[in-house]
Amino acid sequence: GGQDAGPGPHELLCTALATCTAITLRMYADRKGWAMRSIGVATRMERSQHGAVVDTRLHVELDLDGDLDDDQRQRLHQIARACPVHRTLLNPIQIEIH
């Protein structure tokens, strides 16, 4: 427990995912020369406990403002899954405390 003086650890994790996703999408769209006015990424975490097991889901909502066709939008949704934070969270993580 903190004193609610700043963001909590789960909020920081969601912020890292949202920021990484937005940067990845912007870099990809710029490289392709696609007309993107803005990229919005909203994230939220949902946690539920079943006995000793905690099920965690991260929800990511994209707001892509630009002159994009359906194929481009679909591709950007695929690219969102390629951001480094997303890939890290999907793979088992080994944490060593020394």
PyRosetta script that sets phi, psi and omega in degrees:
from pyrosetta import init, pose_from_sequence

init()
pose = pose_from_sequence("GGQDAGPGPHELLCTALATCTAITLRMYADRKGWAMRSIGVATRMERSQHGAVVDTRLHVELDLDGDLDDDQRQRLHQIARACPVHRTLLNPIQIEIH")
pose.set_psi(1, 115.9)
pose.set_omega(1, 172.7)
pose.set_phi(2, -89.7)
pose.set_psi(2, -169.4)
pose.set_omega(2, -178.4)
pose.set_phi(3, -113.8)
pose.set_psi(3, 26.3)
pose.set_omega(3, -178.4)
pose.set_phi(4, 55.7)
pose.set_psi(4, 34.0)
pose.set_omega(4, 179.6)
pose.set_phi(5, -86.3)
pose.set_psi(5, -7.4)
pose.set_omega(5, -179.0)
pose.set_phi(6, -164.7)
pose.set_psi(6, -175.3)
pose.set_omega(6, -179.5)
pose.set_phi(7, -66.8)
pose.set_psi(7, 147.9)
pose.set_omega(7, 176.6)
pose.set_phi(8, -84.3)
pose.set_psi(8, 171.4)
pose.set_omega(8, -176.6)
pose.set_phi(9, -60.9)
pose.set_psi(9, -37.8)
pose.set_omega(9, 179.8)
pose.set_phi(10, -70.9)
pose.set_psi(10, -34.8)
pose.set_omega(10, 175.6)
pose.set_phi(11, -64.2)
pose.set_psi(11, -40.1)
pose.set_omega(11, 178.6)
pose.set_phi(12, -64.9)
pose.set_psi(12, -39.1)
pose.set_omega(12, 177.7)
pose.set_phi(13, -63.0)
pose.set_psi(13, -45.2)
pose.set_omega(13, 178.5)
pose.set_phi(14, -63.2)
pose.set_psi(14, -38.9)
pose.set_omega(14, 178.3)
pose.set_phi(15, -64.5)
pose.set_psi(15, -41.1)
pose.set_omega(15, 177.7)
pose.set_phi(16, -61.3)
pose.set_psi(16, -43.5)
pose.set_omega(16, 179.3)
pose.set_phi(17, -65.1)
pose.set_psi(17, -44.6)
pose.set_omega(17, -179.6)
pose.set_phi(18, -63.2)
pose.set_psi(18, -44.3)
pose.set_omega(18, -179.0)
pose.set_phi(19, -64.8)
pose.set_psi(19, -46.3)
pose.set_omega(19, 179.8)
pose.set_phi(20, -62.1)
pose.set_psi(20, -41.6)
pose.set_omega(20, 179.3)
pose.set_phi(21, -62.5)
pose.set_psi(21, -46.8)
pose.set_omega(21, -179.5)
pose.set_phi(22, -61.6)
pose.set_psi(22, -43.4)
pose.set_omega(22, 179.6)
pose.set_phi(23, -64.3)
pose.set_psi(23, -43.8)
pose.set_omega(23, 179.8)
pose.set_phi(24, -61.2)
pose.set_psi(24, -44.5)
pose.set_omega(24, 179.8)
pose.set_phi(25, -65.7)
pose.set_psi(25, -42.0)
pose.set_omega(25, 179.8)
pose.set_phi(26, -63.0)
pose.set_psi(26, -45.6)
pose.set_omega(26, -179.8)
pose.set_phi(27, -61.9)
pose.set_psi(27, -42.6)
pose.set_omega(27, -179.0)
pose.set_phi(28, -65.6)
pose.set_psi(28, -47.9)
pose.set_omega(28, -179.0)
pose.set_phi(29, -62.3)
pose.set_psi(29, -41.6)
pose.set_omega(29, 178.3)
pose.set_phi(30, -63.5)
pose.set_psi(30, -42.3)
pose.set_omega(30, -179.9)
pose.set_phi(31, -63.2)
pose.set_psi(31, -35.8)
pose.set_omega(31, 179.5)
pose.set_phi(32, -81.8)
pose.set_psi(32, -11.0)
pose.set_omega(32, -178.3)
pose.set_phi(33, 74.8)
pose.set_psi(33, 25.3)
pose.set_omega(33, -179.5)
pose.set_phi(34, -82.9)
pose.set_psi(34, 142.1)
pose.set_omega(34, -177.2)
pose.set_phi(35, -79.7)
pose.set_psi(35, 93.7)
pose.set_omega(35, 178.6)
pose.set_phi(36, -111.2)
pose.set_psi(36, 118.4)
pose.set_omega(36, 177.0)
pose.set_phi(37, -80.0)
pose.set_psi(37, -44.4)
pose.set_omega(37, 179.4)
pose.set_phi(38, -156.5)
pose.set_psi(38, 158.1)
pose.set_omega(38, 177.4)
pose.set_phi(39, -129.2)
pose.set_psi(39, 122.5)
pose.set_omega(39, 175.0)
pose.set_phi(40, -112.0)
pose.set_psi(40, 136.5)
pose.set_omega(40, 177.8)
pose.set_phi(41, -131.7)
pose.set_psi(41, 119.2)
pose.set_omega(41, 176.4)
pose.set_phi(42, -112.3)
pose.set_psi(42, 136.2)
pose.set_omega(42, 179.6)
pose.set_phi(43, -128.4)
pose.set_psi(43, 152.7)
pose.set_omega(43, 171.5)
pose.set_phi(44, -150.9)
pose.set_psi(44, 151.3)
pose.set_omega(44, -179.5)
pose.set_phi(45, -109.9)
pose.set_psi(45, 137.1)
pose.set_omega(45, 176.7)
pose.set_phi(46, -122.0)
pose.set_psi(46, 124.9)
pose.set_omega(46, -179.1)
pose.set_phi(47, -126.8)
pose.set_psi(47, 136.6)
pose.set_omega(47, 175.0)
pose.set_phi(48, -138.0)
pose.set_psi(48, 141.9)
pose.set_omega(48, -176.9)
pose.set_phi(49, -108.3)
pose.set_psi(49, 133.5)
pose.set_omega(49, 177.3)
pose.set_phi(50, -125.8)
pose.set_psi(50, 91.5)
pose.set_omega(50, -174.4)
pose.set_phi(51, 68.1)
pose.set_psi(51, -125.3)
pose.set_omega(51, 179.8)
pose.set_phi(52, -87.1)
pose.set_psi(52, -6.9)
pose.set_omega(52, -176.2)
pose.set_phi(53, -97.1)
pose.set_psi(53, 130.8)
pose.set_omega(53, 175.8)
pose.set_phi(54, -108.4)
pose.set_psi(54, 121.3)
pose.set_omega(54, 177.4)
pose.set_phi(55, -93.9)
pose.set_psi(55, 123.1)
pose.set_omega(55, -178.2)
pose.set_phi(56, -118.8)
pose.set_psi(56, 131.7)
pose.set_omega(56, 176.0)
pose.set_phi(57, -127.4)
pose.set_psi(57, 134.1)
pose.set_omega(57, 173.6)
pose.set_phi(58, -107.0)
pose.set_psi(58, 126.9)
pose.set_omega(58, 178.9)
pose.set_phi(59, -105.5)
pose.set_psi(59, 131.8)
pose.set_omega(59, -179.8)
pose.set_phi(60, -123.0)
pose.set_psi(60, 125.7)
pose.set_omega(60, 177.5)
pose.set_phi(61, -116.9)
pose.set_psi(61, 126.1)
pose.set_omega(61, -179.2)
pose.set_phi(62, -100.3)
pose.set_psi(62, 138.3)
pose.set_omega(62, 172.5)
pose.set_phi(63, -122.2)
pose.set_psi(63, 99.7)
pose.set_omega(63, -175.2)
pose.set_phi(64, -102.4)
pose.set_psi(64, 108.7)
pose.set_omega(64, -179.2)
pose.set_phi(65, -103.4)
pose.set_psi(65, 109.2)
pose.set_omega(65, -179.8)
pose.set_phi(66, 178.3)
pose.set_psi(66, 170.9)
pose.set_omega(66, 177.6)
pose.set_phi(67, -83.9)
pose.set_psi(67, 79.4)
pose.set_omega(67, -175.4)
pose.set_phi(68, -118.5)
pose.set_psi(68, 141.7)
pose.set_omega(68, 173.6)
pose.set_phi(69, -87.1)
pose.set_psi(69, 175.5)
pose.set_omega(69, -176.7)
pose.set_phi(70, -61.0)
pose.set_psi(70, -39.0)
pose.set_omega(70, 179.4)
pose.set_phi(71, -63.9)
pose.set_psi(71, -41.1)
pose.set_omega(71, 179.0)
pose.set_phi(72, -65.4)
pose.set_psi(72, -42.4)
pose.set_omega(72, 178.4)
pose.set_phi(73, -62.6)
pose.set_psi(73, -42.6)
pose.set_omega(73, 178.7)
pose.set_phi(74, -62.9)
pose.set_psi(74, -41.5)
pose.set_omega(74, 179.1)
pose.set_phi(75, -63.7)
pose.set_psi(75, -40.8)
pose.set_omega(75, 179.0)
pose.set_phi(76, -65.0)
pose.set_psi(76, -33.7)
pose.set_omega(76, 175.1)
pose.set_phi(77, -65.3)
pose.set_psi(77, -36.0)
pose.set_omega(77, 176.1)
pose.set_phi(78, -68.0)
pose.set_psi(78, -43.8)
pose.set_omega(78, -178.4)
pose.set_phi(79, -63.9)
pose.set_psi(79, -32.4)
pose.set_omega(79, 178.9)
pose.set_phi(80, -57.3)
pose.set_psi(80, -31.5)
pose.set_omega(80, 179.8)
pose.set_phi(81, -76.3)
pose.set_psi(81, -7.0)
pose.set_omega(81, -176.7)
pose.set_phi(82, -98.2)
pose.set_psi(82, 0.7)
pose.set_omega(82, -179.5)
pose.set_phi(83, -66.3)
pose.set_psi(83, 147.7)
pose.set_omega(83, -175.6)
pose.set_phi(84, -57.0)
pose.set_psi(84, -38.0)
pose.set_omega(84, 179.8)
pose.set_phi(85, -67.4)
pose.set_psi(85, -42.6)
pose.set_omega(85, 177.7)
pose.set_phi(86, -58.2)
pose.set_psi(86, -48.4)
pose.set_omega(86, -179.1)
pose.set_phi(87, -63.2)
pose.set_psi(87, -38.4)
pose.set_omega(87, 178.8)
pose.set_phi(88, -63.5)
pose.set_psi(88, -42.8)
pose.set_omega(88, -177.8)
pose.set_phi(89, -69.1)
pose.set_psi(89, -26.9)
pose.set_omega(89, -179.1)
pose.set_phi(90, -77.9)
pose.set_psi(90, -24.3)
pose.set_omega(90, -177.2)
pose.set_phi(91, -96.2)
pose.set_psi(91, 150.2)
pose.set_omega(91, 175.3)
pose.set_phi(92, -57.6)
pose.set_psi(92, 135.3)
pose.set_omega(92, -177.4)
pose.set_phi(93, -109.4)
pose.set_psi(93, 129.3)
pose.set_omega(93, 174.5)
pose.set_phi(94, -96.9)
pose.set_psi(94, 123.3)
pose.set_omega(94, 178.1)
pose.set_phi(95, -115.8)
pose.set_psi(95, 122.4)
pose.set_omega(95, 179.2)
pose.set_phi(96, -111.2)
pose.set_psi(96, 123.8)
pose.set_omega(96, 178.2)
pose.set_phi(97, -107.5)
pose.set_psi(97, 124.1)
pose.set_omega(97, -177.1)
pose.set_phi(98, -114.1)
pose.dump_pdb("model.pdb")
